[in-house]
Amino acid sequence: IRLEIYKSGTKKKVGLTWITVDGQVYTFRAHDRSHPRSNEIYAEGEKISNEIIKYGHQYDSSWITRVLDEDETVESVLCGHSERLAIAWGFVANPNASKLQMVKNLRICGDCHRSTKIIAATRQCEIIVRDANRIHHFYKNGQCSCNDYF
């Protein structure tokens, strides 16, 4: 099926995440480097990644729908998702954030959902993500309002 879709020239919809920080809306796409502070965002993303790995998170490659390039890892691909970058930016802009709110145009992937639950628990903050299907409210106790139905 993927081959037929590829042959037909159909393109996958680009995943975008919007987050408001200090009254300004920021937009991120997967592996985005366009933000003037992208080096800080990626450094924060790596810090978050290390925190959730210590907490026991294992990246789930089943959410990657393409062949990885030679210089890519499962972690680098999944940590580059737009919502992960938006979360990292939220903490760069406000290190003591108690709540982050964002909107995503596609459904959140399972790995990002699990990661965000852990981030909310380890950073003791609420993270609210409105995706294409529902609102996910990740609580400080590591639970999500969707009861893991996404």
NORTA-V47071 format. One record per residue. N is the residue number from 0. RES is the residue in three letters. NEAR is the number of other ideal C-beta (glycine too) atoms within 12 Angstrom. D_FIRST is the distance of its C-alpha to the first C-alpha in whole Angstrom. Layout:
N,RES,NEAR,D_FIRST + N,RES,NEAR,D_FIRST
This chain:
0,ILE,9,0 + 1,ARG,12,4 + 2,LEU,8,5 + 3,GLU,9,5 + 4,ILE,12,6 + 5,TYR,14,9 + 6,LYS,9,10 + 7,SER,10,11 + 8,GLY,8,13 + 9,THR,12,12 + 10,LYS,8,14 + 11,LYS,13,14 + 12,LYS,14,17 + 13,VAL,17,20 + 14,GLY,31,21 + 15,LEU,25,25 + 16,THR,40,28 + 17,TRP,27,31 + 18,ILE,39,34 + 19,THR,23,38 + 20,VAL,28,40 + 21,ASP,13,44 + 22,GLY,8,43 + 23,GLN,12,41 + 24,VAL,17,37 + 25,TYR,33,35 + 26,THR,26,31 + 27,PHE,37,29 + 28,ARG,26,26 + 29,ALA,32,24 + 30,HIS,24,26 + 31,ASP,29,28 + 32,ARG,17,32 + 33,SER,16,33 + 34,HIS,27,36 + 35,PRO,12,39 + 36,ARG,21,39 + 37,SER,22,36 + 38,ASN,15,38 + 39,GLU,20,39 + 40,ILE,34,36 + 41,TYR,25,34 + 42,ALA,19,38 + 43,GLU,31,38 + 44,GLY,38,34 + 45,GLU,23,35 + 46,LYS,23,38 + 47,ILE,40,36 + 48,SER,33,33 + 49,ASN,18,36 + 50,GLU,24,38 + 51,ILE,32,35 + 52,ILE,20,34 + 53,LYS,13,38 + 54,TYR,20,37 + 55,GLY,15,35 + 56,HIS,28,31 + 57,GLN,18,29 + 58,TYR,28,26 + 59,ASP,18,22 + 60,SER,20,20 + 61,SER,13,17 + 62,TRP,24,17 + 63,ILE,25,16 + 64,THR,20,13 + 65,ARG,14,13 + 66,VAL,11,15 + 67,LEU,16,19 + 68,ASP,11,22 + 69,GLU,7,25 + 70,ASP,7,27 + 71,GLU,17,25 + 72,THR,16,25 + 73,VAL,19,23 + 74,GLU,26,26 + 75,SER,23,26 + 76,VAL,26,23 + 77,LEU,39,23 + 78,CYS,38,27 + 79,GLY,35,26 + 80,HIS,42,24 + 81,SER,39,26 + 82,GLU,47,28 + 83,ARG,49,29 + 84,LEU,43,30 + 85,ALA,46,32 + 86,ILE,49,33 + 87,ALA,45,35 + 88,TRP,41,36 + 89,GLY,40,38 + 90,PHE,35,40 + 91,VAL,31,41 + 92,ALA,24,42 + 93,ASN,21,44 + 94,PRO,18,44 + 95,ASN,13,46 + 96,ALA,30,43 + 97,SER,18,44 + 98,LYS,25,41 + 99,LEU,38,38 + 100,GLN,29,36 + 101,MET,40,32 + 102,VAL,28,30 + 103,LYS,40,26 + 104,ASN,23,24 + 105,LEU,25,21 + 106,ARG,23,21 + 107,ILE,41,22 + 108,CYS,34,20 + 109,GLY,26,22 + 110,ASP,31,24 + 111,CYS,43,25 + 112,HIS,37,26 + 113,ARG,31,28 + 114,SER,42,30 + 115,THR,47,31 + 116,LYS,37,33 + 117,ILE,36,34 + 118,ILE,42,35 + 119,ALA,37,37 + 120,ALA,25,39 + 121,THR,28,40 + 122,ARG,33,41 + 123,GLN,20,42 + 124,CYS,30,41 + 125,GLU,29,39 + 126,ILE,45,35 + 127,ILE,32,34 + 128,VAL,44,30 + 129,ARG,26,29 + 130,ASP,31,26 + 131,ALA,19,23 + 132,ASN,16,24 + 133,ARG,21,28 + 134,ILE,20,30 + 135,HIS,38,31 + 136,HIS,26,34 + 137,PHE,38,35 + 138,TYR,25,38 + 139,LYS,21,41 + 140,ASN,16,40 + 141,GLY,26,37 + 142,GLN,21,35 + 143,CYS,33,33 + 144,SER,23,34 + 145,CYS,24,30 + 146,ASN,13,31 + 147,ASP,17,28 + 148,TYR,13,26 + 149,PHE,27,24
